[in-house]
Amino acid sequence: MTGSPSIVPVTPERDTYFVLDDLGGRIGRLWREAGEEDTDRAVLIRHLFEGQYANPIRIVAFNTAQGWSRDVTEEIARELWKCCGDQGEVPRSLLAFLDHHGR
């Protein structure tokens, strides 16, 4: 039997981001699978804007080299609000997330 692949990035010095997404129905909430290249902050923000998450609930980040992990949901929501203001619109896929996490 083989084990699961490690979630520790090849380059452990960088911050890694994961999204808890609510797919609803029988599937419910799950941590979305992502390739290593899709777990940095800039890509996460882009994917959120593109609607690649059904209903993001929580975002966590960790850095194995520095030995920390934390909930960054509010921090990411603030950054998304700023981006939405810069673009003059809120993507439909982010309405509930941003409504829940305020400004």
C-alpha positions in Angstrom: 0.0 0.0 0.0 1.4 3.4 -0.9 0.9 6.5 1.3 -0.6 9.8 0.3 1.6 12.3 -1.3 3.1 14.9 1.0 1.6 18.3 1.3 5.0 19.7 2.2 6.1 21.8 -0.8 9.3 21.0 -2.7 10.4 24.5 -1.7 9.4 24.6 2.0 10.5 28.2 2.4 7.4 29.5 0.8 3.9 30.0 2.2 1.3 27.5 1.0 -2.4 28.2 0.9 -5.4 25.8 1.0 -9.1 26.6 0.6 -12.0 24.9 2.4 -14.7 24.9 -0.2 -18.4 24.0 0.4 -19.6 22.1 -2.7 -23.0 21.5 -1.1 -25.3 18.5 -1.3 -23.8 15.1 -0.5 -20.2 16.3 -1.1 -20.3 19.1 1.4 -17.1 20.8 2.6 -13.7 19.7 1.6 -10.2 21.0 1.3 -9.7 21.5 -2.4 -7.0 19.6 -4.1 -4.3 21.8 -5.8 -1.0 21.3 -7.5 2.0 22.8 -5.7 2.2 25.6 -8.3 -1.4 26.6 -7.5 -0.9 27.0 -3.7 0.9 30.4 -3.6 -0.9 33.6 -2.6 -1.0 35.3 -6.1 -2.4 32.2 -7.8 -5.0 31.7 -5.0 -6.3 35.2 -5.4 -6.5 34.8 -9.2 -8.3 31.4 -8.8 -10.8 33.0 -6.4 -11.5 35.8 -8.9 -11.9 33.3 -11.7 -14.5 31.4 -9.8 -12.5 28.2 -9.4 -14.1 27.6 -6.0 -17.8 26.9 -5.5 -18.2 28.5 -2.1 -15.0 29.2 -0.3 -15.4 29.0 3.5 -11.9 29.2 5.0 -8.4 29.7 3.8 -5.4 28.5 5.7 -1.7 29.1 5.1 1.4 27.3 6.4 5.1 27.5 6.0 7.0 24.4 7.0 10.4 26.0 7.0 9.3 28.7 9.4 7.1 26.3 11.4 3.8 28.1 11.4 0.2 27.7 10.1 -2.7 30.0 10.5 -6.2 30.9 9.3 -5.8 33.7 6.7 -9.5 34.0 5.7 -10.0 37.5 6.9 -6.7 38.7 5.5 -7.5 37.2 2.1 -11.0 38.7 2.2 -9.5 42.2 2.8 -7.2 41.8 -0.1 -10.1 40.6 -2.3 -12.2 43.6 -1.3 -9.3 45.9 -2.4 -9.0 44.1 -5.7 -12.7 44.3 -6.3 -12.6 48.0 -5.6 -9.7 48.4 -8.1 -11.7 46.5 -10.7 -15.0 48.1 -9.9 -16.9 44.8 -9.5 -17.3 41.8 -7.3 -17.2 38.4 -9.1 -20.4 36.5 -8.5 -18.4 33.5 -7.2 -17.1 35.7 -4.3 -20.3 37.4 -3.2 -21.2 35.1 -0.3 -17.5 34.8 0.8 -17.0 38.6 0.9 -20.5 39.2 2.4 -19.7 36.8 5.3 -16.2 38.2 5.9 -17.1 41.9 5.7 -14.7 44.6 5.0 
